[in-house]
Amino acid sequence: MMNQLFSLKGKSAVITGGGSGIGLAISRLFAAQGAVVHILDFNENTLNDAVNEINGAGGRAHGHTCSVSDQAAVFSVFESIGRVDILVNNAGIAHVGTVESTTEEDMDRLYNVNIKGVYNCLKASVPMMRAQGGGVVLNMASVAALVGLPDRFAYSMTKGAVMAMTIASAKDHLKDHIRVNSISPARVHTPFVDGFISKNYPGKEAEMFEKLSKTQPIGRMARPEEIAHLALYLCSDEASFITGCDYPIDGGFVKLNN
């Protein structure tokens, strides 16, 4: 039975990168709480698996194969959806490197997804939300925008931009009754993390997983579901007094890592 608290019944939610990892956890939870979930993902296989899983569990999900970096494609998808009450800008890519090792191609790739992708989805959804009397936007930032991390030059740049877009959009659209907030996770145990470790540390997977887990003072990585729980609160009517805020969810990483 759907919980009445934090209900999303009757709402249409768009979740970018919703086919795997944190996005999939958010898609599952929002559907369980009554939202009609529209998942945007460039990976057709994971997208279809996510949609089939959610619909098979009694939820309502629709899949849209789309790269958020392609403005024309994004606009077309949003137009086909028709109504957007909630937008979760979750799609993003990572990069490891300093300014010296980061190439122009790396910078362009990160900009196109992590910054332009958020811009494209905001530009498509804000007019729709204004016309319908309001809405909620949640952007996925990172602790990399809050503290200095080694070898995260370009990635930190993009997440700082996400945080700035969050504050600016929240200010610009107060009068439109559009709330805009962001979440800043530390390390989250997703398939991406497992793939990163296996690619870069073959034969030392368990050792590196333990080392990365302990960079959080709480002693472990977050679970995608834990990020989804915070996302649900911020996108629900129970958070109607919250806008222009960023929420670290980091196991004490920002404040306790000393």
Protein Blocks (a to p, Z undefined) as FASTA:
>chain_A
ZZfbhpaghiacddehilgcjllmmmmmmmmnopacddddfblklmmmmmmmmmmnopac
ddddddfklmklmmmmmmmnopafbdcdfbccddeddfklpcfklmmmmmmmmmmmmmmm
mmmmmmmmmmnopacddddddfklmpccehilmmmmmmmmmmmmmmmmmmmmmmnopacd
dddddddddfklmmmmmmmmghilmmmmmmmmmmpmnopacdfklmmmmmmmmmmmklmm
gghiacddeehmmmmmZZ
